[in-house]
Amino acid sequence: MGLLDFFKSFGKTEAASAKVTTKVNARASMPTIKPDKEIFKCYDEVFRVMIADISGISTNDANAIHSIIKKCDGGFLNMACYHAIIWEEYFKTKDWHWNEYEEWNKIYTKLGKYPSRFPMKNNFIPASIGQQLSRLTVNELKKIGAENEIVFPPKAKKNDLVEGLKSVPNISSSPIVSAMLAKLNKNSSYGLYSLFMRTMNFRGKCLYDTRRAAQLGIRNFKILHVFEEDKDFVEMALKMNPNALHPVFPSDMSTKQAVIDF
């Protein structure tokens, strides 16, 4: 008997109503499942290593960030509690660099190819105005043209727009160009910050899963690839560091699954 049926049938026996009441109370008193304390210890280990890899964030800032995360209900698992706060107070206005990302970017640049979702490095000011303008979209370039009373053909290509704007005197100091590039840099910085925070989370969980498997006597693992096109990049990273925690590079989506031998 459902709860609505109970309220519609007052003429039925007390035994039937008691039966319904018992079911409702049983559902209301179901226990909640709390994460193993060890997972938080694993995250703390990963946090200490990764936050030290961020240049521009002081030791005091790192300790304050860690404190904010630990005070949240659910700790690092509840990213909604601390993600925006830490960005606003400790990353948004600082000139910071994620050194691991910088190293991988150098490696992939040298290779001439990148993993499918690796964030391309564009949070810098290139040397020439042409390079700066090339970072903007076609619509943004057309807005700059309209601001400077330049009319482009309706089907003008991006390169044509950039070349046309380069000829405008003092275009590099134009307020609209400065504003668009500042917004682009801000978005790039926030995206990299978000990737950093997610990477710490996933590596903390990976460390926990690996240690738990070891306690159960499991020694063999297989790599699962969300994006098969990134398999070669994952294998390269693991060849460089066989004990790397997943994600093995920024933006990696592979996971390590325990294999139970029978």
Summary of the structure (lengths in Angstrom):
residues: 262
radius of gyration: 26.8
end to end distance: 45.5
largest distance: 90.3
contacts: 650
relative contact order: 0.11
helix: 61%
strand: 5%
